[in-house]
Amino acid sequence: MRYINAQGILPEDVLAVVQKYLDGAYLYIPRKLSNKKNWGDGTQSKQQTAQRNAQIYAEYKSGKNVPALVEKYFLSDKSIQRIITLGRKAEQK
């Protein structure tokens, strides 16, 4: 996200109203609900995380213990346990 000068895009009357509340301050304007994107939609992050989690679960099933997975993947114990639990649930479906 980058900084945009409101003076260059907002009509003077709108800018005056905004300045009444936030004179010289930074303001975050959220996207409209219709324009919101889900996490990972613009990148490969979702797919990469799913592949990593599948690899973690496969290694766990083949005998690697949680502390070894924590060290290898630099994740917390709870994160590894969550990934294993989700992997088990996915297998049961």
Sequence and secondary structure as in RCSB ss.txt:
>XXXX:A:sequence
MRYINAQGILPEDVLAVVQKYLDGAYLYIPRKLSNKKNWGDGTQSKQQTAQRNAQIYAEYKSGKNVPALVEKYFL
SDKSIQRIITLGRKAEQK
>XXXX:A:secstr
     GGGTS HHHHHHHHHH TT        GGG   TTTTSSHHHHHHHHHHHHHHHHHTT  HHHHHHHHT 
 HHHHHHHHHHHHHHHH 
